[in-house]
Amino acid sequence: MTTMILTILIFMALLLLGFPVAYAMGLAGLWGMLDFGTVSDVLAAQKCFTTMNSFTLMAVPFYILAGELMNTGGITRKLIRFCSLLLQHWRGALAHANVLVSMIMAGFAGSATADAVSVGAILIPAMQEDGYTPEFSAGVTAASSCIGPIIPPSLTMVIYGGITGLSIGTLFMAGIVPGILIGLAQMSVCAYYGHKERWVKKSRASLCEISAAAWEAKWALVAPVIVLGGIMGGLFTATEAGIVLVIYSILVSVFAYKEIRIRDLPGILNKACVSMAVPCMIICLASLFGQVITRGNLASILCGGMLDITENPTLILMMVIGILFAVGLFLDGTVAMMIFVPVLFPIGNTVGLDPIHFAIIIMITILVGTITPPVGLQLFIAAGIAKVPVTKVVVWPFVFAMVALLVLFTFVPEFVTMVPNLLGA
């Protein structure tokens, strides 16, 4: 117990000293493992290796590479043009398009960070030119990027499945309805601001214009069908879907859109490797920290403390949401998941919560943390593109909308379990 507390304090001290999160967890975890006296530095290295030596986690580099190929290959840009034309007669059309693009991109990108970077780089400047404030443009971009890890495929779900052993395919199915509802809730916020600010509406695009834009974006629109259809139809696993998506992205970008040349691929691979290094390093070194948490029986202590307060599963779930929301204000989403999911997962099983329902609630709560200051990654990305201070970004209305739906999903789990039950997962 003393070792675990000291390890947590060392981790927090290293963060305050400015250490990268992955190194802070790794160093604190290594100290904790050695302090237990039964673990050598060699076994610590083996723990890092065996954590990454996972078929499930192989999906991470493939989805990151697929997202990089689609962004570079013009697929994202054509999708944005189609959504903008489709909704241009709505008040606040570009704000709505921002959310809709993220919902469609979720079907093949699966990463909130990739969504915030790719969509934000194009739409934030366009929104500002169209009269939207940079604060709102950054807010809607940061918020909509959260949809990517909820609507499948999802890197977040892959990591969660790797930690807990739950079926990633079932997690994917469970995210469909919540992801769509969150997108619609965000569009409702955009509609409110559109009428409040009296944003200008454009004339409706002609059917010919929409058809032409849809034809240009057809490869982007087909990608989610291929990925989700293949996974749900049993043609390939979630990891294999990443490989399919990479091959598909190369074929489309090189031969259909012709925006990537064969000689460009090494540079794209290099960029994807750099992007991949961050989550993989966090997962690898967090395993040491997690080992100390496990040896210190934090799960049993936390579970016992919660059960002393109440044994009602719904109230336990609300307490978990409160803990993770507070944690999300200070920790990156991947880090929060690596530290707390191994601790919270047994609690859900103890009180009889549906593990898939529990998983989706945890993931949505953690994602809300990625758009809340002071350390929300997607918030910083969007604010950086819009060139506004993080504290001025209009993101809280979107946070409140997501939290309201989170409460709804908590009390009505059928929104989460509907699709898995229908498909017999």
N, C-alpha and C positions, 0 to 999 in steps of 0.2 A: 504493500500500500504506500509506504514511504517512498519507495523507488518510483512508483507511478506518479505521485504528486510532484516529486523533484523533476521527473522527465517533462511533465507538462509545464512546469515553471521555467525549465531551461528552454523549451520550445518557444514560450512566450517572450523570454528575454532575448533570444536570438532574433525573433521577429522585430522587437523594438530596436535592436541594434542595426536593423536594415538587411539581415540575411535573406536571401531568396527563400520562399516558403519550403520548397523541396529540400534544400540543404538544411534548413532549420529543423525540419522533421527528421531527416536522416541522421544528423548529428545527435539530436536529443534521443532519438530511438536507439542509436548505437550505444550511447552512454547508458541508457536504461537496461539494455540487454546485457551489457558487460557487468553492470552493477548487480544484476541478479546472481552472478557468479557461476551460473551453469551454462552459459552460452559464450562461445569463443568468437573472435572476429571473423574466423573462417566461416562459421555457421551463419553469421550475419550476412556475409557476402552471398552464401548459398540461398538465404531467404530472399534476397533481392532478385536473384536469378530465377528461382522457382516461381516467384510471383509473376514475372513477365513471361515465363515459359508456359503460356496459356493459349489454347486454341481460340477461346472466346475473345481474349484481348488482341488477337491478331486483327480483329475487325477495325481497331482504332486507326492504324496507319492507312488502311485501305479507304476508309471513309474520308480521312483528311486529304489523301491524294485525289480522290474523286472530286471533292469540293474545290481543290486547287485547279484541277483540270477544267471544271465547269466554269469557274470564274474567269480563268485565262482564255478559255475557248469561246467566250461570248454568249454562253448559254444563259447566264444570269441576266445579262444586258437585254437579250431578246425577250426574256420572261417579264422583265420590268416594263418594257415597252408595251407588251400585250396587256398587262394588268392596268397600266395607266390609261390606255385607250379604252378599255372595257368600262372603266369607272369614271371617265373624265366628265360626265354629266352630273356626277354627285358633288355636293358641296364638301370640300375637303378631299377631293379625288386622290391627290398624291398621298395623303395620309392613309386613306383606305387602301390604296395600291401597295403602300409599304407593308401593311399587315397581310394582305392577300399574297404578295410575293413570298413573304416568309412562310406562309402556310403551305404554298406549293413547293418551295425550296426544301421544306422540312421533309418532303418525300424522297429527297435524294442527298441532302447535305448532312443533316443530323447533328450539326454543331452550332451552338449559339454564337460562338466567337466568329466562325466563318460567315455566318449570316450577317452579323453586325458589321463586319469589315466589308463584305462584298456589296450588300444592299446599301449600307450607309455611304460608301464611297460614291455611289451613283445618285441615290435619291436625296441625300441631305443637301448637296449643292442645288439640285433641281428644285427641291421644296423651297429653299431660301430665295431662289430666283423667282419663284411663283408667289412670293409674298408671305410665306410661313416664317414665323420667328425661328431663329436657330435653336432656341431652347426647346420649343415643341418638336422641331424636326429631330433633334437628338433624342428626345424622350420617347417618341413613337418608334424610332429605330431600335433603341435599346430594349424597349418592352416587347416589340414584335420578334426580336431575335430569340426570346425565350421559347417561342413556339417550336423552333427547330428541334430541340431535344425531347419534345413531348409527342409530336406527331412522328410516327416511325418513318425510316429507321433513325436510331438515336444513339450517339456515342455514350450519352449519360446512362441509358438503359443497358448498353453493352457492359459498361463498367460495373453497374449495380448487379447485373446478372453474374459477372465474374466474381464479385465479392460474396454474393449470397448463394449462388448455385441455382437461382430461379431460372426458368425457361425464358430466354430472351425473346423468342417468338411470341410467347404469351404476353410479356411486358409490352412488346410492340403493339399487339392488338388492343391492349388495355389503354394505350395512350391516344387512340384515334379520336374517340368522342370528347375526352377532356381537352385535347389540343384544338379541335374545331370550335368548341364552346369558348375557350379562352380567346381564340382569334376573333370570334363574333363579339365578345365582350369588349375587346380592344377597339374594334370598329365602331362599337356603340359610343365609346369615349371620343373617338374621332368625330362621329356625327354630332355629339353634343358640342364639341369645340367649334365645329364647322358652322353650326347655327348661332352659337354665342358670338363668334368673331366675324360672322357674315362673310365667310370666304367665298370668293367668286366661283360660280359654276360655269363650265364651258358647255358648248353645244354637244349633243350626243354624237359620238363617232358613228359614221355610216357602217352598215353591215359589211360593205366591201372592205373598209379600213380594218375593221375588227377581224374579219376573215383572213386578210393578208398578214396581220400581226400574229394571229393564232397559227397560221401555216409556218411562219418564220420560227415561232416558239414551240413547234410541235414536238421537237426532240426533248425539250425540257418538260413539257406536259406529259409525255409518255413515260419518262423515267420513273416517277413514283408508281405507276401502274406495273411496270416491269419488276421493280424491287419488291413492293408489297404483295403483288400477285404471286411472285415466285416463292416468297417466304410463307405466305398463307396457304399456297397450293402444295407446299412440301417439296418444291423443286430444288431448293437450296436453303442452307441455314443462314442465320443473320451474318455470320462471318463470311460465308461464301457469297452472300449478296454484295458485300463490299468489293469483292474481286470482280463480280459481274458489272458493278457500277463503274469501276475503274476502266475496264475494257470498253464498256459502252461510251464512257466519256471521251476516251481516246478516239474511238471510231467517229463519233459525232464531231468532235472539235477538229480533227485532222482531215476527215474526208467529206463530211456534210457541210459544216460551216467554213472549213478551211482557214480558220483563224490561228491554228497552231501548226507549225511545221515539225517534221520529225526531229530536226536538229534542236528544236526548242524543248524537247522532252527532258533532257538531262537537267536543264535549269529549273524546270517545274518540279522534277523529282527532288532536287536539292532544296528548293523552297518548302516542299511538303515535309521533307525530313526535319528541317529546322522547326516547323510548326508542330510536328509530331513529338519532338524531343521534350517539350514542356509537359504535356500530360503523362507521357511515359516515365519521365523522371520523377514526377509527383507520385505516380502509382508505385514505382519501384521503391523509392525511399520511404514512402508512407507505410510500406509493409513493416519496416523496422519499428516505427512509432506504434503501429497497430499491434505488433507483437507484445510490446510493453503494456499497452492498454488491456490486452487479453490476459497476460500473466498477472496483471494487477486486479483482475476480476471486476473491472469497472461496470461491465454489463450487469453483473449480479447486484452490485451496490446500487446502481441507478434504478434497476428493475425493482429491487426491494424498497427503495425510497418512494417510487411512484405507487407501488401497491399498498404502501402504508397510508397513502393519501386516498386512493380510490382503486377499486377493481373494475370499474366500468370501462369497457374497451373504448367507447367514444371519447370519454374524458381523458383517458390515457393518450389517445390520438391527438386531442387538442393540446395536451401538455407537450407532446413531441413536436407539434407544429410551433408552439411558442418557443421551445428550446432552439429548434433549427432556424427559426426566423431571427432570433437574437444572435445566433452563431453566424448567420449569413451576413450580418452587418459588418463582420470583422474578418471572415475567412472566405477565400475563393471557393466556388462551388465544388470543384473536384476534390479539393483538400477536405472540405466539410464532409463530403461523401465518404472519402477514404477513412476518416477518423471516426465518424459517428454511425455509419451504417452497420459495421460489425457489432457495435454496442447496442443499437436500437433494434436491429432485426430480431434478436432473441426475445426482446420485450414484447414485440408484436405477437410472436408465436405463443408466449406465455399466457397472454390475455385472450387468445383465440381470434385475433384479427386475421382477415384474409390477407395472405402475404402479398398478393398482387395489388390489392387495394392499398395496403400499407405502403408498398413500394412507390406507387404513383403519387400518393400524398407526400411522401418524403421528397421525391424528386421535384415536384412542383414547388414545394416550400423552399428547397435549396435554390431553385432557379430564380425565385423571387429575390433571393439574396444577391444574385448576380446583377441586379439593376438598382440596388439600394446603396447609398453612400454609407460608410466612407470607402469601401474597397470593391464595389461592384464592377467586375471586369467589363461587361458589356456597356455599362454606363460610362466608363472611362473611354472606351473606344469611340462610342457615338459622340461624346462631348469633345473628344480630340478632333474628330472629323469636322464637327460644327464650329470648333474654336470658341467654346463657351465654358465657363467654370462648371464643374460638376454640380455644385450646390444650386445652380440656377436652372438646371435641366428640368423640364416639366415631365416628371416620371411618376409622381405619387398618385395621380388619378388612375394610371394604368396598374400600379401596385395594388391600390384598393380594389379595383375590379378583379384582379387575379386572386386576392385574398378572399373576396366574397365568394368566388367560385370554389376556392379551396374549401371553405366552410361547407358549401353545398355538397361537394364531393365527399366530404367527411361524413355528413349525416345521411347522404343518399349514395351509398357505394355502387348502386346499380349503374350509375353513369360511367363508372370505371370498368365494372365487370360485364357490362352488357355485351360487347363484341366477343370477348373470350368465351362467354357462355353460349352465345349464338353459334360460334364456330367449334364448340366442343373442346376448347383448349384447356 
